[in-house]
Amino acid sequence: MNVGAAARRSGLPAKTIRYYEDIGLIRPARAQNGYRDYSGDDIHRLTFLRRARGLGFSIEDCRQLMALYRDKSRASHDVREIARSHVAAIEEKVRELQSMRATLQTLIHACHGDERPDCPILDDMAGGMTAS
């Protein structure tokens, strides 16, 4: 099938599918006319990639996960470690976002939000420095 049909069946945009091919995540066959020819296995791999990316895995993680998926003698420990590492990164990002939210809430509370020009939000972004 062509890239349009592969996009419909996998739920990925054609541009993403082409990108995945460019970086070597998938390798569809080529028809005699040179067009990409996606198989059912390619669609399965694309669907796998869509789900993995939807869970926030990086391209490199996806590359490793795809290799492990194809390797029927894999150790599930290897897959688990990739997932554990990803969860740790998500947890760190959540902490960062919570800290950003708390800082912004404090700054919003400190801002009078009236006609005065002084603004604690802008002062904080400027590193506490006032403009001359």
MOBEL-V370514 format. One record per run of one state. SS is the DSSP state (@ for helix, = for strand, . for the rest). FROM is the first residue (numbers start at 1). TO is the last residue. If there is no record, write none. Layout:
BEGIN
SS;FROM;TO, SS;FROM;TO
END
This chain:
BEGIN
.;1;2, @;3;10, .;11;13, @;14;22, .;23;28, =;29;30, .;31;35, =;36;37, .;38;39, @;40;54, .;55;58, @;59;70, .;71;75, @;76;110, .;111;119, @;120;125, .;126;132
END
